Amino acid sequence: MHTVPHQHLHMFVVILLMHMKPGLEVEFNPGVETTSGGCIERERHALFRIKDELIDNYGRLSSWRSEEDKRDCCKWAGITCSNLTGHITMLDLHVKMNVSSYKPLRGNMSDFLLELIHLTYLDLSQNDFGGSRFPNNNGSLAKLQYLFLFNANFTGTISSIVRNLSNLGTPLVRPNDWLQIVNRLPQLENLTLSSCFSGNEIPLSLSPVNSSSALTVLDLSRNNFVIPSIIPWLSNVTQNIKHLDLSFNSFSESSTLDAIGNMISLQGLHLSNTSLVGGLPRSFGNMSQLNYLDLSRNNLNVQLSKLIQNLSGCTEKSLEHLALHENKITGSLPDLSGFSSLRHLYLGNNRLNGTIDKRIGQLYELERLNLGWNSLNGVITEDHFLNLTNLRDLILSGNSLIWNVTFNWVPPFSLGIIHLQSCKLGPHFPEWLRSQKNYSELDISHNEISDSIPKWFWDLSFASYLLNLSYNLFSGSVPDVFVHMQNLLFLNLANNNFSGQIPTSIGSLFKLETLNLAGNALSGELPSSLKNCTLLSFLELSGNKLSGNVPTWIGKSLSSLQYLSLQSNHFHGSIPLELCQLTNVQILDLSVNNINGTIPHCLKNLKAMTGQDSTGAIFHSYTWFDGYSTHYNFYIDKALVLWKGRKYDYDKSLGLLRIIDLSRNELQGEIPRELSSLSELKQLNLSNNKLTGAISQEIGFLKQLESLDLSQNQLSGRIPDSMAGLHFLSFLNLSYNNLSGRIPSSTQLQSFNASAFTGNPALCGLPLTQKCPGDDANQVPQSNTESQQNAEDGDGFRKWLYAGMALGFIVCFWGVSGTLLLKHPWREALF
C-alpha cells in the first residue's frame, strides 16, 4: 500500500463508496439523442473508445461488438440502461473474485468515460489499471450515487474524481475535510474511506456540528488513525450508526472502548488489528442490537470468562458473530449457552486450556466453530455435537484432544470445513466422514490413522479445495481417482507409507497450487501429465524412491514454482537446462540423488534469488461458496528444510529463504562463477560431489549468504579473500577438499570452528593450528650457542642502557639546579 502525501490519494488499495438516497429523476427528452437498438449512439461510441484503451486478456468485453445484432449496448456485459430514456445509468466492470482465477481488465480508463453523463453507478474495483490516472472529472459525472474504485490501482488526487462535490465548499484534501463532509450531506447513508489517509494525517480537531441523521455505515479502516482522536467526532455523527469499521487503526488507550460501548444502535462493530490490550468494558453488554463483533488479531490478554461476562446482558441475546481469534486470551471455555443467537464463534490461536464443555452443543444456531491452536485437552464425544444441526465449519486443530465416537455415529451436521489436525482420530479411519458429502476443506493430518483409505472416501472428495492427510500411517497405492477432483487446490499426502507410482490422473488437477507427496515410498518416473498443473507453486517430492531423469517439462511448464524439492530420491542424468526457466523459484533442492554432469551456468536466471519482494510465507488466498456463504481463506505452505546443517519446519517464514541445494550427487566440473549474480541467495550447498577447480573471487558478491557448504569435493587453490566480506555468513564448511594457502583474515572466517577447514592438508592459518610459512618468525627455535650469544648480547645492552640513564640524570640535574641558583626570583619562589 502506498503512503499518502498530504494532498493526494494514491488509490492502489482505496475504497470510495458514497451512497446518497436516490432522488435524482432522469428527464426524458425525446429527440435530443438518437438511439441504436435501444442504446444512445453517442454513449455506444464512448463505450467503444473505452474498450480501445483497455487490455481485455480474458474476453470480458467480448459482447461489446459492432455487428447489427449486437448493436444494443444496453445488452452488453456490465451495462445497465434506464428503461425510460435508454441512457446508460450503470457501468459495472468489477472483477468477480473466485477460486479459479483472477481476470482483471488492464490498460487505461479513457476520458470517454465522462461522456456517460447519466451514470449513477460506477464500479471498476479489483481491476489493474497499472497506476494510471482516473479521468479528470469536470463535473460530467455529477449524477453518480455509487462509486467503487477499490483495488483498481489508480493514482492521482481523489478530489479530481469527485470534483462535483466541491459545491459543498470543502476542498477535500485533508482527512478532516472528508470527515466533515458527513455533516454537510444530510442524506449520506454509507461512507467508506478505507486506506485513504496516512498515519501523519490524524484528524485532531473536528467541530461538533449537527450529525448526519442518515449515516448508517461508516468505514474508516486501514488509516493508521489513533482512534481516541476521532471518538468525539464519532459521538456527533453516530446517532443512527449501525455498522462501524475501525479495524487496522490504533487504540492508544483501552478506555476509548467505553465510548464505543455507548453507541447502542450499533449492529456491526469491526475492531480487528487495532492493538487492543486488556479486556472489554461492561458497557459492551448494553448494545442490544449488536449482532457482529470482531475483536480478532489484537492483544486482549484477560480470561475468556471475564470477556464473556462483560458481553452478557442485552448483547448476549443479539450477538450472532463473535471473533476473538489471534489474541492472548487465557482460561477455560465458560458456559456459552446463554448466547442463544450465536452462529459464528472464533476463539482460535489463543491460550485457552482445559476441556470443551458439552454445553457447547446447546448453541442450536451455531454454524462456524473455531477453537483451533489452543491448549485444550480432554475427550470429544457425540454429546458435544448433539444439537449442532446447523454446523458448517469445525476447526479443532492444534490441541490435545481425543476423538471418541462410536463406529456407527452419524453426525447431525453436514460440514463444509473439517480441520481436525492432531485430534487422535486413529487408529481406524473415521467412518463418520462417510456422511459428510459437501466438504470443501478436510485436514485430518497428524492423527495416527493406520488404516487403509476406503474407496468411498475418494468418491466423496470430488468437491474439495484442500485435502491434507499427511503424517499418518496410510499405506497402499495412491488411487487413480483425481480426474473427478477438478477443484482441488492443495493436496498433501506427505509422511505416510504410500507406495507404487504417482497416478497419471494427478495431471487432471489443473487448478492445483500445492502438491506434497514427501516422505513416502513412491517409485517410478514422474508422470508427464503433471506438466498440466501449470499453477503449481509448491512441489515437494522428497524422501521417496522416484527415478529417471529430472524431467525437462518441469522448467518448461511449471513456471509458477516457488518451491521445488526432489531431494532423497533416485533421479539420475544431468540437471536439465530447462530448470533455468524457473524464474520464480526460491528454493531449489535436488540433493541426495544420482545426478551427474556439470552445474548449469544458466542458473543465474533464477531471478527470484535476486529480489527481496517476499511476504515471508508462500501464501495462497482463495474464495469459495458453500451454498450458504462465501469463504475467504488462505493457505500457507509448510516444508522441512535443511538449514545451516540442521532440519527445521518452516511455514510463515518459508518464503524468506533463498536456497540452492545440489549436495550428495555426482556433479563434476567447476562451480560456475555466474552463481555470484544471485545476490539474495542465503544458502548454497554443493557438498559431497566431485567438483574441481578454484572457488571464484566473485563469491564475495553473495552478500546475503548465511550458509555455505562446499565440503567433500576436490576443490583446489586458495580461499578467496572476498569471502572475508560475507558478513552474514554463520555456517561454513569447506572441509575435505584440496584447498591451500592462508585462510583469509577476518572476524567472520576466524570465528568458525577448525572443523570447517579440516581435511585440506595445504591450508594454514587460524582457526587451524597449522601455521603458515613466515608466521611468528621471532619465535623460531634456536641452538644453544645462539641462545648463549643472545643472552650475552642482552647483558651488554642492559649495561649500556643503565650507564646512559645515569649520565642523562646528572646532566639534567645540574642544568636545572644551576639555572635556579643563578636566577634570584626563581630561587626565592621555589626554596
VENDA-V151485 format. One record per pair of residues at least 12 apart in sequence whose ideal C-beta (glycine too) atoms are under 7 Angstrom apart, sorted by sequence separation. I is the first residue (numbers start at 0). J is the second residue. If there is no record, write none. Layout:
BEGIN
<<I & J> <I & J>>
END
This chain:
BEGIN
<<0 & 12> <63 & 75> <73 & 85> <78 & 90> <92 & 104> <158 & 170> <637 & 649> <50 & 63> <62 & 75> <77 & 90> <158 & 171> <167 & 180> <620 & 633> <637 & 650> <753 & 766> <62 & 76> <77 & 91> <157 & 171> <158 & 172> <169 & 183> <619 & 633> <742 & 756> <752 & 766> <753 & 767> <77 & 92> <108 & 123> <177 & 192> <355 & 370> <477 & 492> <501 & 516> <574 & 589> <618 & 633> <619 & 634> <635 & 650> <638 & 653> <670 & 685> <694 & 709> <718 & 733> <751 & 766> <60 & 76> <167 & 183> <549 & 565> <635 & 651> <640 & 656> <749 & 765> <46 & 63> <59 & 76> <306 & 323> <618 & 635> <636 & 653> <749 & 766> <417 & 435> <563 & 581> <617 & 635> <226 & 245> <275 & 294> <332 & 351> <424 & 443> <538 & 557> <616 & 635> <617 & 636> <641 & 660> <728 & 747> <108 & 128> <133 & 153> <260 & 280> <318 & 338> <321 & 341> <331 & 351> <355 & 375> <402 & 422> <428 & 448> <477 & 497> <501 & 521> <506 & 526> <525 & 545> <574 & 594> <579 & 599> <670 & 690> <675 & 695> <694 & 714> <699 & 719> <718 & 738> <723 & 743> <731 & 751> <734 & 754> <742 & 762> <107 & 128> <113 & 134> <132 & 153> <261 & 282> <265 & 286> <268 & 289> <278 & 299> <319 & 340> <324 & 345> <328 & 349> <329 & 350> <330 & 351> <331 & 352> <332 & 353> <341 & 362> <344 & 365> <354 & 375> <379 & 400> <393 & 414> <402 & 423> <410 & 431> <414 & 435> <417 & 438> <425 & 446> <426 & 447> <452 & 473> <457 & 478> <463 & 484> <466 & 487> <476 & 497> <481 & 502> <487 & 508> <490 & 511> <500 & 521> <505 & 526> <511 & 532> <514 & 535> <549 & 570> <554 & 575> <560 & 581> <563 & 584> <573 & 594> <584 & 605> <659 & 680> <669 & 690> <680 & 701> <683 & 704> <693 & 714> <698 & 719> <704 & 725> <707 & 728> <722 & 743> <726 & 747> <734 & 755> <738 & 759> <103 & 125> <104 & 126> <105 & 127> <112 & 134> <118 & 140> <121 & 143> <130 & 152> <131 & 153> <132 & 154> <133 & 155> <141 & 163> <174 & 196> <214 & 236> <226 & 248> <240 & 262> <243 & 265> <253 & 275> <260 & 282> <263 & 285> <266 & 288> <271 & 293> <275 & 297> <276 & 298> <277 & 299> <306 & 328> <315 & 337> <318 & 340> <319 & 341> <320 & 342> <321 & 343> <323 & 345> <324 & 346> <327 & 349> <328 & 350> <329 & 351> <331 & 353> <334 & 356> <336 & 358> <342 & 364> <347 & 369> <351 & 373> <352 & 374> <353 & 375> <354 & 376> <355 & 377> <360 & 382> <365 & 387> <368 & 390> <376 & 398> <379 & 401> <390 & 412> <392 & 414> <394 & 416> <396 & 418> <400 & 422> <401 & 423> <402 & 424> <409 & 431> <413 & 435> <415 & 437> <416 & 438> <418 & 440> <420 & 442> <424 & 446> <425 & 447> <426 & 448> <428 & 450> <433 & 455> <441 & 463> <451 & 473> <461 & 483> <464 & 486> <469 & 491> <473 & 495> <474 & 496> <475 & 497> <476 & 498> <477 & 499> <482 & 504> <488 & 510> <493 & 515> <497 & 519> <498 & 520> <499 & 521> <500 & 522> <506 & 528> <509 & 531> <512 & 534> <517 & 539> <521 & 543> <522 & 544> <523 & 545> <524 & 546> <530 & 552> <535 & 557> <538 & 560> <548 & 570> <555 & 577> <558 & 580> <561 & 583> <566 & 588> <570 & 592> <571 & 593> <572 & 594> <573 & 595> <574 & 596> <579 & 601> <582 & 604> <585 & 607> <657 & 679> <662 & 684> <666 & 688> <667 & 689> <668 & 690> <669 & 691> <670 & 692> <675 & 697> <678 & 700> <681 & 703> <686 & 708> <690 & 712> <691 & 713> <692 & 714> <693 & 715> <694 & 716> <699 & 721> <705 & 727> <710 & 732> <714 & 736> <715 & 737> <716 & 738> <717 & 739> <723 & 745> <725 & 747> <733 & 755> <734 & 756> <737 & 759> <739 & 761> <740 & 762> <741 & 763> <742 & 764> <103 & 126> <108 & 131> <113 & 136> <116 & 139> <119 & 142> <124 & 147> <128 & 151> <129 & 152> <132 & 155> <136 & 159> <140 & 163> <201 & 224> <217 & 240> <226 & 249> <241 & 264> <246 & 269> <250 & 273> <253 & 276> <256 & 279> <257 & 280> <260 & 283> <263 & 286> <265 & 288> <266 & 289> <268 & 291> <270 & 293> <271 & 294> <274 & 297> <275 & 298> <276 & 299> <277 & 300> <278 & 301> <315 & 338> <316 & 339> <317 & 340> <318 & 341> <319 & 342> <320 & 343> <321 & 344> <322 & 345> <323 & 346> <324 & 347> <325 & 348> <326 & 349> <327 & 350> <328 & 351> <332 & 355> <341 & 364> <342 & 365> <343 & 366> <344 & 367> <346 & 369> <347 & 370> <350 & 373> <351 & 374> <352 & 375> <354 & 377> <360 & 383> <363 & 386> <366 & 389> <369 & 392> <371 & 394> <375 & 398> <376 & 399> <377 & 400> <378 & 401> <379 & 402> <380 & 403> <381 & 404> <388 & 411> <391 & 414> <392 & 415> <393 & 416> <395 & 418> <396 & 419> <397 & 420> <398 & 421> <408 & 431> <415 & 438> <416 & 439> <417 & 440> <419 & 442> <423 & 446> <425 & 448> <426 & 449> <427 & 450> <436 & 459> <439 & 462> <440 & 463> <442 & 465> <444 & 467> <448 & 471> <449 & 472> <451 & 474> <457 & 480> <461 & 484> <463 & 486> <464 & 487> <465 & 488> <468 & 491> <469 & 492> <472 & 495> <473 & 496> <474 & 497> <476 & 499> <479 & 502> <481 & 504> <487 & 510> <488 & 511> <489 & 512> <490 & 513> <492 & 515> <493 & 516> <494 & 517> <496 & 519> <497 & 520> <498 & 521> <499 & 522> <500 & 523> <503 & 526> <505 & 528> <506 & 529> <509 & 532> <511 & 534> <512 & 535> <517 & 540> <520 & 543> <521 & 544> <522 & 545> <523 & 546> <524 & 547> <533 & 556> <536 & 559> <539 & 562> <541 & 564> <545 & 568> <546 & 569> <547 & 570> <548 & 571> <549 & 572> <554 & 577> <558 & 581> <560 & 583> <561 & 584> <562 & 585> <565 & 588> <566 & 589> <569 & 592> <570 & 593> <571 & 594> <573 & 596> <576 & 599> <579 & 602> <582 & 605> <584 & 607> <585 & 608> <657 & 680> <658 & 681> <662 & 685> <665 & 688> <666 & 689> <667 & 690> <668 & 691> <669 & 692> <672 & 695> <675 & 698> <680 & 703> <681 & 704> <682 & 705> <686 & 709> <689 & 712> <690 & 713> <691 & 714> <692 & 715> <693 & 716> <696 & 719> <698 & 721> <699 & 722> <704 & 727> <705 & 728> <710 & 733> <713 & 736> <714 & 737> <715 & 738> <716 & 739> <717 & 740> <720 & 743> <732 & 755> <733 & 756> <734 & 757> <735 & 758> <736 & 759> <739 & 762> <741 & 764> <742 & 765> <103 & 127> <105 & 129> <107 & 131> <110 & 134> <113 & 137> <118 & 142> <119 & 143> <120 & 144> <121 & 145> <123 & 147> <124 & 148> <128 & 152> <130 & 154> <135 & 159> <136 & 160> <138 & 162> <178 & 202> <187 & 211> <190 & 214> <201 & 225> <207 & 231> <215 & 239> <220 & 244> <224 & 248> <225 & 249> <226 & 250> <227 & 251> <234 & 258> <240 & 264> <241 & 265> <242 & 266> <245 & 269> <246 & 270> <249 & 273> <250 & 274> <253 & 277> <256 & 280> <263 & 287> <264 & 288> <265 & 289> <266 & 290> <267 & 291> <268 & 292> <269 & 293> <270 & 294> <271 & 295> <272 & 296> <273 & 297> <274 & 298> <275 & 299> <276 & 300> <277 & 301> <299 & 323> <316 & 340> <319 & 343> <321 & 345> <324 & 348> <332 & 356> <334 & 358> <335 & 359> <338 & 362> <340 & 364> <341 & 365> <342 & 366> <343 & 367> <344 & 368> <345 & 369> <346 & 370> <347 & 371> <348 & 372> <349 & 373> <350 & 374> <351 & 375> <355 & 379> <359 & 383> <360 & 384> <365 & 389> <366 & 390> <367 & 391> <368 & 392> <370 & 394> <371 & 395> <372 & 396> <374 & 398> <375 & 399> <376 & 400> <379 & 403> <380 & 404> <387 & 411> <388 & 412> <390 & 414> <391 & 415> <392 & 416> <393 & 417> <394 & 418> <395 & 419> <396 & 420> <397 & 421> <406 & 430> <410 & 434> <413 & 437> <414 & 438> <415 & 439> <416 & 440> <417 & 441> <418 & 442> <419 & 443> <420 & 444> <421 & 445> <422 & 446> <423 & 447> <424 & 448> <425 & 449> <426 & 450> <428 & 452> <432 & 456> <435 & 459> <439 & 463> <440 & 464> <441 & 465> <444 & 468> <447 & 471> <448 & 472> <451 & 475> <460 & 484> <462 & 486> <463 & 487> <464 & 488> <465 & 489> <466 & 490> <467 & 491> <468 & 492> <469 & 493> <470 & 494> <471 & 495> <472 & 496> <473 & 497> <477 & 501> <478 & 502> <479 & 503> <480 & 504> <481 & 505> <484 & 508> <486 & 510> <487 & 511> <488 & 512> <489 & 513> <490 & 514> <491 & 515> <492 & 516> <493 & 517> <494 & 518> <495 & 519> <496 & 520> <497 & 521> <498 & 522> <501 & 525> <505 & 529> <508 & 532> <510 & 534> <511 & 535> <512 & 536> <513 & 537> <514 & 538> <515 & 539> <516 & 540> <517 & 541> <518 & 542> <519 & 543> <520 & 544> <521 & 545> <522 & 546> <533 & 557> <535 & 559> <536 & 560> <537 & 561> <538 & 562> <540 & 564> <541 & 565> <544 & 568> <545 & 569> <546 & 570> <548 & 572> <551 & 575> <554 & 578> <559 & 583> <560 & 584> <561 & 585> <562 & 586> <563 & 587> <564 & 588> <565 & 589> <566 & 590> <567 & 591> <568 & 592> <569 & 593> <570 & 594> <574 & 598> <581 & 605> <582 & 606> <583 & 607> <657 & 681> <658 & 682> <659 & 683> <660 & 684> <661 & 685> <662 & 686> <663 & 687> <664 & 688> <665 & 689> <666 & 690> <670 & 694> <677 & 701> <678 & 702> <679 & 703> <680 & 704> <681 & 705> <682 & 706> <683 & 707> <684 & 708> <685 & 709> <686 & 710> <687 & 711> <688 & 712> <689 & 713> <690 & 714> <691 & 715> <694 & 718> <695 & 719> <698 & 722> <701 & 725> <703 & 727> <704 & 728> <705 & 729> <706 & 730> <707 & 731> <708 & 732> <709 & 733> <710 & 734> <711 & 735> <712 & 736> <713 & 737> <714 & 738> <718 & 742> <723 & 747> <731 & 755> <734 & 758> <738 & 762> <90 & 115> <108 & 133> <117 & 142> <118 & 143> <119 & 144> <120 & 145> <121 & 146> <122 & 147> <123 & 148> <124 & 149> <125 & 150> <126 & 151> <127 & 152> <128 & 153> <136 & 161> <137 & 162> <138 & 163> <188 & 213> <193 & 218> <198 & 223> <203 & 228> <210 & 235> <211 & 236> <214 & 239> <215 & 240> <216 & 241> <219 & 244> <220 & 245> <223 & 248> <224 & 249> <227 & 252> <230 & 255> <237 & 262> <239 & 264> <240 & 265> <241 & 266> <242 & 267> <243 & 268> <244 & 269> <245 & 270> <246 & 271> <247 & 272> <248 & 273> <249 & 274> <250 & 275> <257 & 282> <260 & 285> <266 & 291> <271 & 296> <284 & 309> <289 & 314> <303 & 328> <336 & 361> <347 & 372> <357 & 382> <360 & 385> <361 & 386> <364 & 389> <365 & 390> <366 & 391> <367 & 392> <368 & 393> <369 & 394> <370 & 395> <371 & 396> <372 & 397> <373 & 398> <375 & 400> <378 & 403> <387 & 412> <396 & 421> <409 & 434> <417 & 442> <420 & 445> <421 & 446> <428 & 453> <437 & 462> <438 & 463> <439 & 464> <440 & 465> <441 & 466> <442 & 467> <443 & 468> <444 & 469> <445 & 470> <446 & 471> <448 & 473> <469 & 494> <477 & 502> <479 & 504> <482 & 507> <493 & 518> <501 & 526> <503 & 528> <506 & 531> <512 & 537> <517 & 542> <525 & 550> <527 & 552> <534 & 559> <535 & 560> <536 & 561> <537 & 562> <538 & 563> <539 & 564> <540 & 565> <541 & 566> <542 & 567> <543 & 568> <544 & 569> <545 & 570> <549 & 574> <553 & 578> <554 & 579> <555 & 580> <558 & 583> <566 & 591> <574 & 599> <576 & 601> <579 & 604> <582 & 607> <656 & 681> <662 & 687> <670 & 695> <672 & 697> <675 & 700> <678 & 703> <681 & 706> <686 & 711> <694 & 719> <696 & 721> <699 & 724> <705 & 730> <710 & 735> <718 & 743> <723 & 748> <742 & 767> <46 & 72> <108 & 134> <113 & 139> <119 & 145> <124 & 150> <125 & 151> <136 & 162> <174 & 200> <179 & 205> <182 & 208> <185 & 211> <187 & 213> <188 & 214> <189 & 215> <192 & 218> <196 & 222> <197 & 223> <202 & 228> <205 & 231> <210 & 236> <212 & 238> <214 & 240> <215 & 241> <216 & 242> <217 & 243> <218 & 244> <219 & 245> <220 & 246> <221 & 247> <222 & 248> <223 & 249> <225 & 251> <241 & 267> <246 & 272> <260 & 286> <283 & 309> <284 & 310> <287 & 313> <292 & 318> <304 & 330> <307 & 333> <311 & 337> <336 & 362> <357 & 383> <360 & 386> <368 & 394> <371 & 397> <384 & 410> <441 & 467> <444 & 470> <481 & 507> <506 & 532> <530 & 556> <533 & 559> <541 & 567> <549 & 575> <551 & 577> <554 & 580> <579 & 605> <675 & 701> <699 & 725> <722 & 748> <113 & 140> <124 & 151> <133 & 160> <136 & 163> <173 & 200> <175 & 202> <178 & 205> <182 & 209> <184 & 211> <185 & 212> <186 & 213> <187 & 214> <188 & 215> <189 & 216> <190 & 217> <191 & 218> <192 & 219> <193 & 220> <194 & 221> <195 & 222> <201 & 228> <202 & 229> <205 & 232> <212 & 239> <215 & 242> <220 & 247> <246 & 273> <278 & 305> <279 & 306> <283 & 310> <284 & 311> <285 & 312> <286 & 313> <290 & 317> <295 & 322> <299 & 326> <300 & 327> <301 & 328> <302 & 329> <303 & 330> <335 & 362> <360 & 387> <381 & 408> <384 & 411> <395 & 422> <404 & 431> <444 & 471> <481 & 508> <516 & 543> <530 & 557> <554 & 581> <565 & 592> <709 & 736> <87 & 115> <90 & 118> <123 & 151> <174 & 202> <182 & 210> <185 & 213> <188 & 216> <193 & 221> <194 & 222> <207 & 235> <210 & 238> <227 & 255> <230 & 258> <245 & 273> <278 & 306> <281 & 309> <284 & 312> <285 & 313> <286 & 314> <289 & 317> <290 & 318> <291 & 319> <292 & 320> <294 & 322> <295 & 323> <298 & 326> <299 & 327> <302 & 330> <307 & 335> <355 & 383> <384 & 412> <540 & 568> <43 & 72> <88 & 117> <91 & 120> <93 & 122> <96 & 125> <182 & 211> <226 & 255> <280 & 309> <284 & 313> <288 & 317> <289 & 318> <290 & 319> <291 & 320> <292 & 321> <293 & 322> <294 & 323> <295 & 324> <296 & 325> <297 & 326> <298 & 327> <299 & 328> <303 & 332> <304 & 333> <42 & 72> <87 & 117> <88 & 118> <89 & 119> <92 & 122> <93 & 123> <175 & 205> <181 & 211> <202 & 232> <279 & 309> <284 & 314> <287 & 317> <290 & 320> <292 & 322> <295 & 325> <303 & 333> <741 & 771> <86 & 117> <87 & 118> <88 & 119> <89 & 120> <90 & 121> <91 & 122> <92 & 123> <93 & 124> <94 & 125> <278 & 309> <279 & 310> <283 & 314> <38 & 70> <88 & 120> <93 & 125> <94 & 126> <38 & 71> <181 & 214> <36 & 70> <37 & 71> <38 & 72> <92 & 126> <616 & 650> <35 & 70> <36 & 71> <38 & 73> <616 & 651> <37 & 73> <615 & 651> <617 & 653> <615 & 652> <616 & 653> <617 & 654> <616 & 654> <615 & 654> <549 & 589> <614 & 654> <615 & 655> <642 & 682> <613 & 654> <38 & 80> <613 & 655> <59 & 102> <42 & 86> <42 & 87> <57 & 102> <59 & 104> <324 & 369> <549 & 594> <39 & 85> <396 & 442> <469 & 515> <493 & 539> <662 & 708> <686 & 732> <38 & 85> <39 & 86> <226 & 273> <347 & 394> <371 & 418> <37 & 85> <303 & 351> <55 & 104> <220 & 269> <608 & 657> <54 & 104> <295 & 345> <34 & 85> <53 & 104> <54 & 105> <54 & 106> <53 & 106> <52 & 106> <93 & 147> <178 & 232> <182 & 236> <52 & 107> <181 & 236> <562 & 617> <25 & 81> <27 & 83> <561 & 617> <27 & 84> <52 & 109> <25 & 83> <25 & 84> <49 & 109> <25 & 86> <48 & 109> <49 & 111> <48 & 111> <49 & 112> <598 & 661> <643 & 706> <642 & 706> <45 & 111> <609 & 676> <598 & 666> <609 & 677> <611 & 679> <45 & 114> <585 & 654> <597 & 666> <602 & 671> <608 & 677> <609 & 678> <610 & 679> <45 & 115> <586 & 656> <588 & 658> <590 & 660> <594 & 664> <595 & 665> <596 & 666> <597 & 667> <598 & 668> <603 & 673> <609 & 679> <585 & 656> <587 & 658> <590 & 661> <593 & 664> <594 & 665> <595 & 666> <596 & 667> <597 & 668> <600 & 671> <602 & 673> <603 & 674> <608 & 679> <42 & 114> <585 & 657> <586 & 658> <587 & 659> <588 & 660> <589 & 661> <590 & 662> <591 & 663> <592 & 664> <593 & 665> <594 & 666> <595 & 667> <598 & 670> <602 & 674> <605 & 677> <608 & 680> <41 & 114> <42 & 115> <590 & 663> <598 & 671> <600 & 673> <603 & 676> <562 & 636> <603 & 677> <562 & 638> <537 & 617> <536 & 617> <643 & 729> <644 & 730> <643 & 730> <25 & 117> <590 & 684> <23 & 119> <537 & 636> <539 & 638> <513 & 619> <512 & 619> <23 & 142> <513 & 634> <21 & 144> <513 & 636> <19 & 144> <18 & 144> <18 & 145> <16 & 145> <17 & 146> <16 & 146> <15 & 146> <16 & 147> <15 & 148> <488 & 621> <13 & 148> <14 & 149> <13 & 149> <10 & 148> <12 & 150> <10 & 151> <11 & 152> <15 & 157> <10 & 153> <10 & 154> <9 & 154> <489 & 634> <8 & 156> <7 & 156> <8 & 157> <6 & 156> <464 & 621> <464 & 623> <19 & 184> <6 & 172> <20 & 186> <19 & 186> <19 & 187> <20 & 188> <465 & 634> <17 & 187> <18 & 188> <18 & 189> <16 & 189> <17 & 190> <16 & 191> <15 & 191> <14 & 191> <14 & 193> <14 & 194> <13 & 194> <12 & 194> <13 & 195> <439 & 623> <439 & 625> <8 & 195> <3 & 196> <20 & 213> <0 & 194> <3 & 197> <2 & 197> <5 & 200> <415 & 625> <391 & 625> <391 & 627> <98 & 464> <99 & 510> <98 & 621> <98 & 622> <97 & 622> <98 & 623> <96 & 622>>
END
